C-alpha cells in the first residue's frame, strides 16, 4: 500500500484549467510521466487544506507563470490507468475549470517542458492527452453560456 502518485492506496484529486484568451487556449507539454511529451491542460494535484480553486490558481502560476481568474467547472472526469497485471497504477478524479488570463508572462516551469497559447482550431493537430479537445469544447460552451 502506498500514498504516492503511482500505485496509490486512494484516488487522487487533480485540477486542470482551460485558460481561454482571444480564441486561444493555454496548453503545456508534460515533462514527467505519466503521459510525458503529450500536450495537456496546466494543472496538478490538490494539496491538503487547499480548495480546488486555490489549487488551480497555484498550479497555473507554478507551471506557466500566469495569474488567472477561475470560472465555472467545465467538467469532472475519472482517469484510471492499469498496468499490464491489471493493478491500478494511477487513479485521479480531475476537476477542470474554465479560466481566464489576468496577468503574467508565459514561461514553462515546474512539470511543464513547454507552455504555449494555441488557437483552439489548431489543438487537434498536436499530440494531446485523451479527451483534451472534448474538455476544451465543454469549456467553450460554459464560457459562451456565461457571456449571454
C-alpha positions, 0 to 999 in steps of 0.5 A, spaced: 500 500 500 502 506 498 500 514 498 504 516 492 502 518 485 503 511 482 500 505 485 496 509 490 492 506 496 486 512 494 484 516 488 487 522 487 484 529 486 487 533 480 485 540 477 486 542 470 484 549 467 482 551 460 485 558 460 481 561 454 484 568 451 482 571 444 480 564 441 486 561 444 487 556 449 493 555 454 496 548 453 503 545 456 507 539 454 508 534 460 515 533 462 514 527 467 510 521 466 505 519 466 503 521 459 510 525 458 511 529 451 503 529 450 500 536 450 495 537 456 491 542 460 496 546 466 494 543 472 496 538 478 494 535 484 490 538 490 494 539 496 491 538 503 487 544 506 487 547 499 480 548 495 480 546 488 480 553 486 486 555 490 489 549 487 488 551 480 490 558 481 497 555 484 498 550 479 497 555 473 502 560 476 507 554 478 507 551 471 506 557 466 507 563 470 500 566 469 495 569 474 488 567 472 481 568 474 477 561 475 470 560 472 465 555 472 467 547 472 467 545 465 467 538 467 469 532 472 472 526 469 475 519 472 482 517 469 484 510 471 490 507 468 492 499 469 498 496 468 499 490 464 497 485 471 491 489 471 493 493 478 491 500 478 497 504 477 494 511 477 487 513 479 485 521 479 478 524 479 480 531 475 476 537 476 477 542 470 475 549 470 474 554 465 479 560 466 481 566 464 488 570 463 489 576 468 496 577 468 503 574 467 508 572 462 508 565 459 514 561 461 514 553 462 516 551 469 515 546 474 512 539 470 511 543 464 517 542 458 513 547 454 507 552 455 504 555 449 497 559 447 494 555 441 488 557 437 483 552 439 482 550 431 489 548 431 489 543 438 487 537 434 493 537 430 498 536 436 499 530 440 494 531 446 492 527 452 485 523 451 479 527 451 483 534 451 479 537 445 472 534 448 474 538 455 476 544 451 469 544 447 465 543 454 469 549 456 467 553 450 460 552 451 460 554 459 464 560 457 459 562 451 453 560 456 456 565 461 457 571 456 449 571 454 
